[in-house]
Amino acid sequence: MNWPRNLYIMLAWRNIWRNRRRTVITMASVVFAVVLSVLLNSLKEGVLVKMQENAVSFYTGAIQIHQKGYWDDQSLENTFVADEQISETLKEQTRVEHTAKRLESYAMAASEELSKIAVLIGIEPAQEPLITQLDDKLVEGEYLAKDDKMLLLSKGLAEYLKVGVGDTLILLGQGYRAIQVAAKYPIKGLIRLASPELNKRTVYLPLQLAQTLFGAEERLTSMVLKIDNINKASNVAEQIAHSLPNYEVMDWKQLLPELDQMIEGERAENFVFLGVLYLLISFGIFGTILMMLMERQYEFGVLVAIGMRRIKLASIVILENVWISLLGAIIGMLISIPIVYYFYKFPIQVTGSLKDAYENFGFEPIFYFSVEPAIFYNQMLIVLAIAVCLSMYPIFRILRLQPIQAMRGYK
């Protein structure tokens, strides 16, 4: 007798509710597995993505455009003038949200008593904060304006030189085409940078003032770009490079290879950790399946003894496990969504010595969570697949079942 397929499904659905306690226990193991794997993945991905965004928005931006060869020889001789070709190319890129021009070099920064080699960065005061939030890093004094003849000094360098807001800083160095430069400017404000190294040696000037100082009128060392999705930086950089073959276009992974390697290493480590987690989840689900088989031995023995084909019985048992696994995976995903969203809106604040360690390395002492949809449905599908695969085990038990022994209670 051939049963219609929907009858198998209906029988399986009715069977799982015959013993609600057993069904709830089995389903709970799947729910717990989904919630745990979603939370851990959300936390890991949230921390890594935030680390990536912080590093990019801290200084480098998502993409930089240079003169060819600048990255290997970062001197004023490898500067360029932003022309119409660059402007038109960037206008065509819908993912580019903001651009900022820079002129960077080195000079001796000196006060009346002390001196130190510093990084001088000429910026567009209005555009730079859109990429690096430089104005938010101000701790004393005022932020720069476009026509200012003043500068911003990093807090660590100011402390070393023993100067403050209103004092004068002397700059000595070499400009474009090896000209000697010397100037002195008042300090308009102090900024605190997250990187301890940059905080000890950075000076910001308005772009036009820096160009005049170095004798590099209208010249730039880089154009820094912010895009709408940091994960698309490589694709956008390739498109820009194709349109600007005479320039050097680099995404953040090329600008910060150590950070990229660290993030990829963390993700690889996460796969290993999740592998162990999925193994533990598998044992938990498999244990509940074994419990179900032991409890239903007598039932299976009777059904086989009265003539029910083993393959049909195994099919119904598999469908039962699929129903339970599917319901557990869906419920687990629905439970995890509000939990993850709560932590997304209210990230975990790190305190104590761990907070100090994070800040010393230039990272925010906060554990962020990610709400990427893929995290939820991927984990649901993985746990569901594990549960369904383990549900194949009853086939072997039923095919080897001895009805008389099963009804007497033997394994």
Secondary structure, DSSP 4 states (H G I P E B T S, - for coil): -PPPHHHHHHHHHHHHTTSHHHHHHHHHHHHHHHHHHHHHHHHHHHHHHHHHHHHIIIII-SEEEEETTTTTS-SGGG-EE--HHHHHHHHH-TTEEEEEEEEEEEEEEE-SS-EEEEEEEEE-TTTHHHHH-GGGGEEEE----TT-S-EEEEHHHHHHHT--TT-EEEEEEE-GGG-EEEEEEEEEEEE--SSHHHHTTEEEEEHHHHHHHTT-TTEESEEEEEES-GGGHHHHHHHHHHH-TTEEEEEHHHH-HHHHHHHHHHHHHHHHHHHHHHHHHHHHHHHHHHHHHHHTHHHHHHHHHTT--HHHHHHHHHHHHHHHHHHHHHHHHHHHHHHHHHHHHSPEEP-HHHHHHHHHTT--SEE-----HHHHHHHHHHHHHHHHHHTTHHHHHHHT--HHHHHHT--
